[in-house]
């Protein structure tokens, strides 16, 4: 408690906050209570730090890189590797209508986020144990089980985190919370990519995986402790009710509220920025023999994209989150179209190990914009308790769409990988056009 009191009474904290939001009048408050307005600077910085810790943990326990390579080293069947990304994403999204009913019952919702972080830590520690105790199919089953727990815990953080952000940080500042945290996490992620590039492991040595995942679990525990320091004042608790019936009632928002429905459709189409990434990597494997150099470059490109793009997208989102969705969606689509074009017209370019990470960098920049834009738009679209409903309905629908859209990968059996990339690019362009038709909410 003493630490928290010093944090919220420090003039230095106010100066740091003013520098990060880069405005003289850093205490302009919109859409939050007067008592919350008085402690904005401390709450802003605590959420930046907590999000930095969770984003760095996500980078270290990334299913597309670290977990996939670990299962390969443990000789787990390929089917387990194929399910890593869908389970991680959909597992945290689909149950959110039910989770929202739990969150609505909490007058102070930061503790739901703290619980989610603690459960994610437990799940990642379990993954670390898998690395040094199991192999083959048992390792695959155990890791998938830990990943399911991890995904459900992410759902708790997703619903509660957006609600707490909306209660404690005013409009025109919220985008920069994610922007600064993603910048810091992107910087540290470069070091993770460097380790992959060097590959200092001895053959069969799983100690590196143990240390990486144990460190990631520690980051989530630190995030839980940091978030617990946030000063959140009690809010409304109406509408908790029976979880299932309340969930069905909230789905009616898609019918009754046109603006929200159009946002969900646009967000679904903009999934192209996430779904395209593995096909960029698969195309690189086909043309460069999947060398470890390329893998390391992909991870570095991902971290560098967050480092470079997050402050820009954060400021842009505070100006117009709708335009961020338009620009970022179009950027994701065009990066796919240009990559496929270069690979098709030039065999020399197709064999270059540097081409694919370069376009992956552009895709990752666009994906960061899509994520930040749609998060900020959704928080600003609704106020009060309705924000929790919007987040839950949107995320649940997107979780189902993600599973369905993930089946696009099956098309590689009948068309080239480049064809799948072009299909996803068309989705992105459609999402960008629909985003242009959304109303401004910032």
C-alpha positions as CSV (number, residue, x, y, z in Angstrom):
1,X,0.0,0.0,0.0
2,X,2.9,2.3,0.8
3,X,4.3,1.8,-2.6
4,X,1.0,2.6,-4.2
5,X,0.6,5.8,-2.2
6,X,4.0,7.0,-3.2
7,X,3.3,6.2,-6.8
8,X,0.1,8.3,-7.0
9,X,1.4,11.2,-5.0
10,X,4.7,11.6,-6.9
11,X,5.1,14.7,-9.0
12,X,7.7,12.8,-11.1
13,X,5.0,10.4,-12.2
14,X,2.9,13.3,-13.4
15,X,5.9,14.6,-15.4
16,X,6.6,11.2,-17.0
17,X,2.9,10.9,-17.9
18,X,2.9,14.3,-19.5
19,X,6.0,13.5,-21.5
20,X,4.5,10.2,-22.7
21,X,1.2,11.7,-23.8
22,X,3.2,14.7,-25.2
23,X,0.7,17.4,-24.2
24,X,0.9,20.3,-21.8
25,X,-2.6,19.7,-20.4
26,X,-2.1,16.0,-19.6
27,X,-5.0,15.8,-17.2
28,X,-7.8,16.5,-19.7
29,X,-10.4,13.9,-18.8
30,X,-13.2,12.6,-20.9
31,X,-15.6,9.7,-20.2
32,X,-14.2,8.9,-16.7
33,X,-15.2,10.0,-13.2
34,X,-13.6,13.0,-11.4
35,X,-12.0,10.8,-8.8
36,X,-10.4,8.7,-11.5
37,X,-9.3,11.8,-13.2
38,X,-7.2,12.8,-10.2
39,X,-5.1,9.6,-10.4
40,X,-4.8,9.2,-14.2
41,X,-1.0,9.5,-14.4
42,X,-0.3,6.7,-12.0
43,X,-3.0,4.4,-13.5
44,X,-1.7,5.2,-17.0
45,X,1.9,4.2,-16.2
46,X,0.9,1.1,-14.3
47,X,-1.1,-0.2,-17.3
48,X,1.8,0.6,-19.6
49,X,4.1,-1.5,-17.4
50,X,1.6,-4.4,-16.9
51,X,0.9,-4.6,-20.7
52,X,4.6,-4.5,-21.4
53,X,5.2,-7.5,-19.2
54,X,2.3,-9.5,-20.7
55,X,3.3,-8.6,-24.2
56,X,6.9,-9.7,-23.6
57,X,5.6,-12.9,-22.0
58,X,3.5,-13.5,-25.1
59,X,6.5,-13.0,-27.4
60,X,8.6,-15.5,-25.4
61,X,5.8,-18.1,-25.3
62,X,4.8,-17.5,-28.9
63,X,3.1,-20.5,-30.4
64,X,4.2,-19.7,-33.9
65,X,7.9,-19.8,-32.9
66,X,9.0,-21.0,-29.5
67,X,6.2,-23.5,-28.8
68,X,6.2,-24.9,-32.3
69,X,9.9,-25.4,-32.3
70,X,9.8,-26.9,-28.8
71,X,7.2,-29.5,-29.8
72,X,9.3,-30.3,-32.9
73,X,12.3,-30.9,-30.6
74,X,10.1,-33.2,-28.4
75,X,9.1,-35.2,-31.5
76,X,5.4,-34.5,-31.0
77,X,3.1,-35.3,-33.9
78,X,2.5,-32.5,-36.3
79,X,-1.2,-32.3,-35.5
80,X,-0.4,-30.7,-32.2
81,X,1.7,-28.0,-33.8
82,X,-1.1,-27.2,-36.2
83,X,-3.5,-26.6,-33.3
84,X,-1.3,-24.2,-31.3
85,X,-2.3,-20.9,-32.9
86,X,-6.1,-21.6,-33.2
87,X,-6.4,-22.8,-29.6
88,X,-4.4,-19.9,-28.3
89,X,-6.5,-17.3,-30.1
90,X,-10.0,-18.8,-30.1
91,X,-9.7,-20.3,-26.6
92,X,-9.5,-16.8,-25.2
93,X,-12.2,-15.3,-27.4
94,X,-15.1,-17.7,-27.7
95,X,-16.0,-18.0,-23.9
96,X,-16.0,-14.3,-23.4
97,X,-19.8,-13.9,-23.4
98,X,-19.8,-16.1,-20.3
99,X,-16.8,-14.4,-18.8
100,X,-18.4,-11.0,-19.3
101,X,-21.3,-12.0,-16.9
102,X,-18.7,-12.8,-14.2
103,X,-16.9,-9.5,-14.8
104,X,-20.2,-7.5,-14.7
105,X,-20.7,-8.7,-11.1
106,X,-17.4,-7.1,-10.0
107,X,-17.6,-3.5,-8.9
108,X,-13.8,-3.4,-9.0
109,X,-12.6,-5.4,-12.1
110,X,-8.8,-5.2,-11.9
111,X,-8.8,-8.3,-9.7
112,X,-10.2,-10.3,-12.7
113,X,-7.2,-9.2,-14.7
114,X,-4.8,-10.1,-11.8
115,X,-6.4,-13.6,-11.7
116,X,-6.0,-14.0,-15.4
117,X,-2.3,-13.1,-15.2
118,X,-1.8,-15.6,-12.3
119,X,-3.5,-18.4,-14.3
120,X,-1.4,-17.6,-17.4
121,X,1.7,-17.8,-15.2
122,X,0.6,-21.3,-14.0
123,X,0.0,-22.4,-17.5
124,X,3.4,-21.3,-18.8
125,X,5.2,-22.9,-15.9
126,X,3.4,-26.1,-16.8
127,X,4.7,-25.7,-20.4
128,X,8.2,-25.3,-19.0
129,X,7.7,-28.6,-17.1
130,X,6.6,-30.3,-20.3
131,X,9.9,-29.2,-22.0
132,X,12.0,-31.3,-19.6
133,X,9.7,-34.2,-18.6
134,X,7.8,-35.4,-21.6
135,X,8.2,-36.1,-25.3
136,X,6.2,-37.4,-28.3
137,X,2.4,-37.5,-28.1
138,X,2.2,-37.1,-24.3
139,X,4.2,-33.8,-24.6
140,X,1.7,-32.6,-27.3
141,X,-1.4,-33.4,-25.2
142,X,0.1,-31.8,-22.1
143,X,1.2,-28.6,-23.9
144,X,-2.3,-28.3,-25.6
145,X,-3.9,-28.7,-22.1
146,X,-1.7,-26.0,-20.7
147,X,-2.4,-23.8,-23.7
148,X,-6.2,-24.2,-23.2
149,X,-5.8,-22.9,-19.6
150,X,-3.6,-20.1,-20.9
151,X,-6.2,-19.1,-23.5
152,X,-9.1,-19.0,-21.1
153,X,-7.0,-16.9,-18.7
154,X,-6.3,-14.5,-21.5
155,X,-10.0,-14.1,-21.9
156,X,-10.3,-12.9,-18.4
157,X,-7.6,-10.3,-19.0
158,X,-9.1,-9.2,-22.3
159,X,-12.6,-8.4,-21.0
160,X,-11.4,-6.9,-17.7
161,X,-8.4,-5.0,-19.1
162,X,-10.5,-3.1,-21.6
163,X,-13.1,-2.2,-19.0
164,X,-10.5,-1.0,-16.5
165,X,-8.7,1.0,-19.2
166,X,-12.0,2.7,-20.1
167,X,-12.7,3.5,-16.4
168,X,-9.2,4.8,-15.5
169,X,-7.8,6.5,-18.6
170,X,-9.6,9.2,-20.6
171,X,-10.3,9.2,-24.3
172,X,-7.3,10.5,-26.5
173,X,-4.9,8.7,-24.1
174,X,-6.0,5.0,-24.3
175,X,-4.2,4.2,-27.6
176,X,-0.9,5.3,-26.1
177,X,-1.1,2.8,-23.3
178,X,-0.9,0.0,-25.8
179,X,1.4,2.0,-28.0
180,X,4.1,2.5,-25.4
181,X,3.9,-1.0,-24.0
182,X,4.2,-2.6,-27.4
183,X,7.2,-0.4,-28.2
184,X,9.0,-1.6,-25.1
185,X,8.1,-5.2,-25.6
186,X,9.1,-5.0,-29.3
187,X,12.6,-3.8,-28.2
188,X,13.1,-6.7,-25.8
189,X,11.7,-9.2,-28.4
190,X,14.7,-8.3,-30.6
191,X,16.9,-10.1,-28.1
192,X,14.7,-13.2,-28.3
193,X,15.1,-13.2,-32.0
194,X,18.9,-12.8,-31.6
195,X,19.0,-15.9,-29.4
196,X,17.1,-17.9,-32.1
197,X,19.4,-16.6,-34.7
198,X,22.5,-17.8,-32.8
199,X,20.9,-21.2,-31.8
200,X,23.5,-21.9,-29.0
201,X,21.7,-25.1,-27.9
202,X,23.3,-28.4,-27.9
203,X,21.4,-31.0,-29.9
204,X,18.5,-32.4,-27.7
205,X,19.1,-29.9,-24.9
206,X,15.8,-28.6,-23.6
207,X,17.2,-26.3,-20.9
208,X,16.8,-23.2,-23.1
209,X,13.1,-23.9,-23.4
210,X,12.8,-24.4,-19.7
211,X,14.5,-21.1,-19.0
212,X,12.6,-19.2,-21.6
213,X,9.2,-20.4,-20.4
214,X,10.0,-20.1,-16.7
215,X,11.0,-16.5,-17.4
216,X,7.8,-15.9,-19.3
217,X,5.8,-17.2,-16.3
218,X,7.7,-14.9,-14.0
219,X,6.7,-11.9,-16.3
220,X,3.0,-12.7,-15.9
221,X,3.4,-12.8,-12.1
222,X,5.1,-9.4,-12.2
223,X,2.2,-8.2,-14.4
224,X,-0.3,-9.4,-11.8
225,X,1.5,-7.5,-9.0
226,X,1.8,-4.4,-11.1
227,X,-1.9,-4.4,-12.1
228,X,-3.0,-4.9,-8.5
229,X,-1.5,-1.4,-7.7
230,X,-4.0,0.4,-10.0
231,X,-6.4,2.6,-8.2
232,X,-9.8,1.6,-9.7
233,X,-13.0,3.0,-8.1
234,X,-16.1,0.8,-7.8
235,X,-18.5,0.9,-10.8
236,X,-21.9,-0.5,-11.8
237,X,-22.6,-4.2,-11.4
238,X,-26.0,-4.5,-13.1
239,X,-26.6,-7.2,-15.6
240,X,-24.6,-10.0,-14.1
241,X,-27.4,-12.5,-14.0
242,X,-27.3,-16.0,-15.3
243,X,-24.2,-16.3,-17.5
244,X,-25.8,-18.3,-20.4
245,X,-29.0,-16.4,-20.6
246,X,-27.2,-13.1,-20.3
247,X,-24.8,-14.2,-23.0
248,X,-27.7,-14.9,-25.4
249,X,-29.3,-11.6,-24.6
250,X,-26.0,-9.8,-25.4
251,X,-25.8,-11.4,-28.8
252,X,-28.9,-9.4,-29.7
253,X,-26.6,-6.4,-29.8
254,X,-25.5,-7.6,-33.3
255,X,-29.1,-7.2,-34.5
256,X,-30.2,-4.1,-32.6
257,X,-27.1,-1.9,-33.0
258,X,-26.0,-1.4,-36.6
259,X,-22.8,0.5,-35.8
260,X,-21.5,-2.3,-33.6
261,X,-22.6,-4.9,-36.1
262,X,-20.7,-3.2,-38.9
263,X,-17.6,-3.0,-36.6
264,X,-17.7,-6.7,-35.9
265,X,-17.9,-7.5,-39.6
266,X,-15.0,-5.1,-40.4
267,X,-12.9,-6.6,-37.6
268,X,-13.7,-10.1,-39.0
269,X,-12.4,-9.2,-42.4
270,X,-9.3,-7.5,-40.9
271,X,-8.3,-10.9,-39.4
272,X,-6.3,-11.2,-42.6
273,X,-3.4,-9.4,-40.9
274,X,-3.2,-12.3,-38.4
275,X,-4.1,-15.2,-40.7
276,X,-1.6,-14.2,-43.4
277,X,1.5,-14.5,-41.1
278,X,1.9,-18.3,-41.1
279,X,1.5,-18.3,-44.9
280,X,4.3,-15.8,-45.3
281,X,6.4,-18.2,-43.2
282,X,5.2,-21.2,-45.2
283,X,6.1,-19.5,-48.5
284,X,9.5,-18.7,-47.1
285,X,10.0,-22.4,-46.2
286,X,9.1,-23.5,-49.7
287,X,11.6,-21.2,-51.3
288,X,14.5,-21.0,-48.8
289,X,14.6,-24.5,-47.3
290,X,13.5,-23.2,-43.9
291,X,16.9,-22.2,-42.6
292,X,17.3,-21.1,-39.0
293,X,18.6,-17.8,-40.3
294,X,15.2,-17.0,-41.7
295,X,13.4,-18.1,-38.5
296,X,15.5,-15.7,-36.5
297,X,14.9,-12.9,-39.0
298,X,11.2,-13.4,-38.7
299,X,11.2,-13.1,-34.9
300,X,13.5,-10.0,-35.2
301,X,11.2,-8.5,-37.8
302,X,8.1,-9.1,-35.6
303,X,9.8,-7.3,-32.6
304,X,11.2,-4.5,-34.7
305,X,7.7,-3.9,-36.2
306,X,6.2,-3.4,-32.7
307,X,9.1,-1.2,-31.7
308,X,8.8,1.1,-34.8
309,X,5.1,1.1,-35.4
310,X,3.5,1.1,-31.9
311,X,4.0,4.8,-31.0
312,X,2.8,5.9,-34.4
313,X,-0.3,3.7,-34.3
314,X,-1.0,4.8,-30.7
315,X,-1.0,8.5,-31.5
316,X,-2.9,7.8,-34.7
317,X,-5.5,5.8,-32.9
318,X,-6.1,8.6,-30.4
319,X,-6.7,10.9,-33.4
320,X,-9.0,8.5,-35.3
321,X,-9.0,4.8,-34.5
322,X,-11.3,4.3,-37.6
323,X,-8.7,5.6,-39.9
324,X,-6.1,3.4,-38.3
325,X,-8.2,0.4,-39.2
326,X,-8.6,1.6,-42.8
327,X,-4.8,2.3,-43.3
328,X,-3.6,-0.8,-41.5
329,X,-6.0,-3.1,-43.2
330,X,-5.0,-1.9,-46.6
331,X,-1.4,-2.1,-45.6
332,X,-1.7,-5.8,-44.6
333,X,-3.5,-6.6,-47.9
334,X,-0.9,-4.8,-50.0
335,X,2.0,-6.4,-48.3
336,X,0.7,-9.8,-49.3
337,X,0.0,-8.7,-52.9
338,X,3.4,-7.3,-53.3
339,X,5.2,-10.3,-51.8
340,X,3.4,-12.7,-54.1
341,X,4.1,-10.5,-57.1
342,X,7.8,-10.4,-56.5
343,X,8.0,-14.1,-55.9
344,X,6.1,-14.8,-59.1
345,X,8.0,-12.5,-61.4
346,X,11.6,-13.0,-60.1
347,X,13.1,-16.4,-59.2
348,X,16.1,-14.6,-57.7
349,X,13.9,-12.7,-55.3
350,X,12.0,-15.9,-54.5
351,X,15.2,-17.5,-53.3
352,X,16.3,-14.6,-51.2
353,X,16.2,-15.3,-47.4
354,X,15.8,-11.6,-46.7
355,X,12.7,-10.9,-48.9
356,X,10.2,-12.8,-46.7
357,X,11.2,-11.3,-43.3
358,X,11.1,-7.8,-44.9
359,X,7.5,-8.3,-46.0
360,X,6.7,-10.0,-42.7
361,X,8.0,-6.8,-41.1
362,X,5.5,-4.8,-43.2
363,X,2.7,-7.2,-42.3
364,X,3.5,-7.1,-38.6
365,X,3.5,-3.3,-38.7
366,X,0.0,-3.4,-40.3
367,X,-1.2,-6.1,-37.9
368,X,-0.1,-3.9,-34.9
369,X,-2.2,-1.1,-36.4
370,X,-5.2,-3.3,-36.9
371,X,-5.0,-4.6,-33.4
372,X,-4.5,-1.2,-31.8
373,X,-7.1,0.5,-34.0
374,X,-9.9,-2.0,-33.4
375,X,-9.2,-2.1,-29.6
376,X,-9.3,1.7,-29.3
377,X,-12.3,1.9,-31.5
378,X,-14.2,-0.6,-29.4
379,X,-13.4,1.0,-26.1
380,X,-14.4,4.4,-27.4
381,X,-17.6,3.1,-29.1
382,X,-19.4,2.3,-25.9
383,X,-19.2,3.7,-22.4
384,X,-20.0,2.4,-18.9
385,X,-21.2,-1.2,-18.6
386,X,-22.0,-1.5,-22.3
387,X,-18.3,-1.5,-23.0
388,X,-18.0,-5.0,-21.3
389,X,-20.9,-6.3,-23.4
390,X,-19.3,-5.0,-26.7
391,X,-16.0,-6.5,-25.9
392,X,-17.5,-9.9,-24.9
393,X,-19.8,-10.1,-27.9
394,X,-17.2,-8.9,-30.4
395,X,-14.5,-11.3,-29.1
396,X,-16.8,-14.3,-29.0
397,X,-17.9,-13.8,-32.6
398,X,-14.3,-13.2,-33.7
399,X,-13.2,-16.4,-31.9
400,X,-15.7,-18.4,-34.0
401,X,-14.8,-16.6,-37.2
402,X,-11.1,-17.2,-36.5
403,X,-11.7,-21.0,-36.3
404,X,-13.7,-20.9,-39.5
405,X,-11.2,-18.6,-41.3
406,X,-8.4,-20.8,-40.1
407,X,-9.7,-23.6,-42.4
408,X,-8.5,-21.5,-45.3
409,X,-5.2,-23.2,-44.7
410,X,-6.8,-26.4,-46.1
411,X,-6.8,-24.7,-49.5
412,X,-3.1,-25.2,-49.8
413,X,-4.0,-28.8,-50.9
414,X,-5.5,-27.5,-54.1
415,X,-3.9,-24.1,-54.7
416,X,-0.4,-22.6,-54.1
417,X,0.4,-20.8,-50.8
418,X,0.6,-17.6,-52.8
419,X,-3.0,-18.1,-53.8
420,X,-4.1,-18.3,-50.2
421,X,-2.2,-15.1,-49.4
422,X,-4.1,-13.3,-52.2
423,X,-7.4,-14.6,-50.9
424,X,-6.5,-13.2,-47.5
425,X,-5.4,-9.9,-49.1
426,X,-8.8,-9.5,-50.7
427,X,-10.4,-10.0,-47.2
428,X,-8.1,-7.2,-45.9
429,X,-9.1,-4.8,-48.6
430,X,-12.8,-5.5,-48.0
431,X,-12.3,-4.9,-44.3
432,X,-10.5,-1.6,-45.0
433,X,-13.4,-0.4,-47.2
434,X,-16.0,-1.4,-44.6
435,X,-14.0,0.4,-41.9
436,X,-14.2,3.6,-44.0
437,X,-18.0,3.4,-43.6
438,X,-17.9,3.2,-39.8
439,X,-18.7,6.4,-37.8
440,X,-16.0,8.3,-36.0
441,X,-16.0,7.7,-32.2
442,X,-12.8,9.3,-31.0
